[in-house]
Amino acid sequence: MVILSKATSFFNGVPLIDLSKPDSMNLIVKACEEFGFFKVINHDVPMEFISKLESEAIKFFSSPLPEKLKAGPADPFGYGNKQIGKNGDIGWVEYILVSTNSEFNYQKFASILGVNPENIRAAVNDYVSAVKKMACEILEMLAEGLKIHQRNVLSKLLMDEESDSVFRVNHYASCSEMTDNNSNLIGFGEHTDPQIISVLRSNNTSGLQILLKDGDWMSVPPDENSFFVNVGDSLQVMTNGRFKSVKHRVLANSVKSRLSMIYFGGPPLSEKIAPLPSLMEGEDSSLYKEFTWFEYKKSAYKTRLADNRLILFEKIAAS
């Protein structure tokens, strides 16, 4: 197990960050360096926003499959079932994916019995607005902790009206027919997130695991009142590898269904992604080639989940 410092608190092995404490800035930096993942408490996201969205999501996912399919297929936005991406990845999951910065057609949900598209729209907008604000505050704390002069150098990419951020609600039905032989049935296969930062919240059901440096998978105990934050590929590049984009996966639960809600904070499509100059000793110290978010996104979504998506953009050291 990685030991960050005596001052670092842990939640069953996961760095625990109390945003109300004055030392949270330095602890977030350490967590991003060592784990690429941490738990946040004392956030300002209203519980009523969380409860309202979860209620609407459960109402939707409880509908018969033929009804839910009316909100699909995910192209990429809308309802999807089991197929994750276009490259053969399959999981024990169904989901809704929406864009946060462009008009999503919530009328896709209008023909589903008992589901009000305006209620879903309002619930998503309230929740995403609050979580986005928290994500930006965390990014500004990271910039300050890295001693970057421009405190909003990262957060402005999420605040940009052209930001390519997305929001996803995953539902993993309980698979009670599972036996001891397939108790590790994959809900969502191992992967890193290509964006800058991801903020996840789930109901009180286990399943999430992160990959440690020693190659072992560590289960993350659920906590429905807190958030889990992880470094994305783009942030790993912008910090020139100082922060690590963590691999994670979800195992299906044999007893309870699991609902998770993830905000993926992404930059505008035209944004150039490269190590920040203040974090390099010179131009030659960059570990990555410069690329736009559009180029990386296009490349990433052509791969399988478990692939190392950044390897195509790494600079080859001279032999």
N, C-alpha and C positions, 0 to 999 in steps of 0.2 A: 504494500500500500504506500502511495506517495504521501510524504509528510510535507505540508506547505510551510507551516511555522507554528510555534506554540500558540500564537494568537488566533489561528484559524479554527473556526468551529466546523464540525462535520455533522451531516445527517445520514447515518448509516453508511459512511464512506464517501458521501458527496459533500463538497464544500458548501457551507451554509452561509449566505450573505444576508445580514440584517441591514436593509437600506437606511434604517434610522440611525445607525451608528456612525460615528465620525471616521472610523478606520475602514469603512466598507470599500472605499475607492481602491486602496492598495490590495485588499483581499480579493477583489474582483480581478485585478491584473494578475495576481498570483494564480488564481483558479483558472484563468484563461491560458496561462502559460503551461500549467501542469496537467490540467484535465480537459480544458476546452468546454467545461460544463460546470454549472453550479445551480444551487437552489436559492430562490429569493423569498424572503419573508418581510413583513411590514412594508408591503407595496401599497400603492394608492388606487388599485383597481377595485371599484365597488363590488361587493359580493352580490349585490342585486343584478349587476350586469352579467356576472358569471352564471347565476342561477337562471336568469331569464333566457339566456342563449342555450344553456344546457336543456332546459325544458322544451324549447322549440326544436332542438336537435333530436331529442328523444321522441318527440311526437312524430317527426318526419321518419326517423329510422324504424319506428314501430309500425309504419304503414306496410301493407303487403308489397312484395317485390315488384309485381306488375305496375303498381301505382308509382313507386319510387323511380322506376325506369323512365317514367314520363319526364323526369327532371334531368335525363341524360340523353346521349352519352356525354361523358366529360371530354370536351374538345378544345382546349384542355379543361374549361370551366364547366361546372355542372355536377351531376351525380355519376359516380363510378363504382364498380363492384368487382373486387378481387384482382382485376388486371391493373398493375401499377406501371404506368408508362406504356411505351410502345415496343419494348424490347424483350418481352417474355417474362418479366418479373410478375409473379403471382403471390398474393397474400390472403390471409384470412381476414379480409377487411372490406368495408364499404365506406364511401366518403363523399363529402361535398367539397368542391374547390371553387373559390370565388376570387376575383381580383378586388383589391382594396382601393385602387386609385382610378378605376374606370367603371363605367356603368355596367353592372352585371344584370342580366335579365332574370330577375326574381320571379317573373311571371311563369317561368318553367315549373314553379311549384303550385301554380294556381289550380290545376286540375286534380291535385291530390287531395282526397277526402280528408277534411279536418285540419288541413294545413293552410295557414294564411300567409301568402308571400310577403305582405307588408309587415307582419309580425317578425318574420325571419329577417327581413331587411333591417328593421329597426334594431333588433337584437344584435345582429352582426356589426352594424355601424357603431353602436354604443360600446360594445366589447372591444372591437378593433381600435377604436379611437383611444380608449384608456390604456390598452396594452402597448400600442404604438408609442404613446407618451412615455411609458415606463421604459421601453426599449431605447428610446432616444436619450433618456436620462442616464441609463446604464452606459451607452456609447460615449456620452460626454464625460462620465466619470472615468471611463477607460482612456480617453484622450488626455484627460488631465493627469491620470496616473502614469501615462507614458511620457509626460512632460511635453506634449505637443502644444504649440502656442495657440493654434486655432482650435478651441474647445469643441466646436461643432463640426469639425472636419468629417466625422463619420455620421453624426446624427442628421446633418443636412441632406444626406443622400436619401434617408427615409422620409424626411419632411418635404422633399421636392415633389411638386404636383405631378411630375412625370415618373415618380418612383414606381418601380415594377415589383411591388410587394403583393403577396398573395396570402390568403387565409384558408385553412383547411380544417375540416372537422372529420375525424376518423372514428368509425364505429366498428368494434370487434365483437361480434356476437359470441356468446359463450358456446364452446364446442364440447358439450357434455358427453358426446360419443367418443371423445378422445380416450385412448388407452395408454398404458405405460410405455408402449412402443412408439407412440407419437406425441408424447407429452411436451415436446419442444416444437410443436407445430408453429410455423412462422406466421405471425400476423402481418408484419412488415419487415422485409429483409434488411440486412445490414447496409448502411449507407452513411454518407456525410451530406449535409445540406449545402447547396451551392451558393446560397445568398450570403449576406453579411452576418445576420444574427437571427436566431429562432427563439421564440418564446412559447413554451408549452405548458398547458394545464390539462390534467386529466381527472376523471372521477376517482373514487377510492378503490381502484382495481389495479393490481400489479400487472406487469408485462414488459415495461420499458427496461432496457439494458444498455449500458455503455461499455465500449471496449477500452480496457486499460492498457498502459504502455507495455505491460508484461504479456499481453495477448489474451488475458482472461476477461470474460464477460462479467460485469458486475450488475446485479439487479438493483434498480432504483425503487425504493419503497414509495408507494403513491402518497400524495398529500393533496387533497382537493382544495385546500385553502391557500396553497402557495403556487409559485411558478418555477419552472426549470428553464434555464437559459443555456443555449450552446452556441459556440463559435461556428460560423459558416466558412466555406472555402474562400470566399471573397475577403473576409476579414483576415484569414491566415495569410493571404497574399499581401494585403495592405500593411500587415505588420511584419512582412518579410520572414514569415515562418515563426515569429516569436510566439504568437498564439496558435493553438492547434485546433483544427476542425475535427471534432470528435466523431468517430464511427458509433452508430447506435442502431438498435433494432427493437422490435416488439414481438414478444411471444404471445400466442393466443392463450387466453385463460380458460381453463376447463370448466369453471363453475360460474363465473360472473361475466357479464358483458362489460366492455371497456369503451369509454368515450373520451377522446382527447381532442383538444382544440389548439391549433398551432398557427401562430403569426410568423410568417417568413419575411423579414425586412430586407428588401432588395433595392438596389440603386436604379436610376433611370437606365433604359436600354443602351443609350449612347455613352454612358459613363465609362471612362477609362479606368481599368483596375490595374494597379501597380503598387509596389511598396512605397509607402510614404517617405519622401526624401529625408525627413528628420529622424527616421528610424534606420537609415543606412549610413555606413561609414564613407561611402562613395558610390558613384554610379555602378562601378564594377561589382559591388557587393550584393546587388539584387539577385535573388534566387529565382525570380520569375520574369518571363517576358510580359510586356504590357499587352493587354487585351481589353476589349469592351465587354460590358456585361452581356450584351446581345450575343457576342461571339462565344463567350463561355457558356451561357445558357443553352445556346444551340448545340454546342459540343456535348455538354453534360447530359442533355436529354436524348442523345443518341446512344448513350452507354447503358450498361446494366447497372443496377443499384450498387452492387458491391465493388465496381471498378474504381480505381484511383483516378478520379476525373482531372486532377491537377497535373498529372504526370506529363500531359501533352504541352503544358505551359511552363514547365520548369526549364531553367537554363542548364545546359549541359556544361559541367565544369571541364575546363581544358585539361587534357591528359598530359 
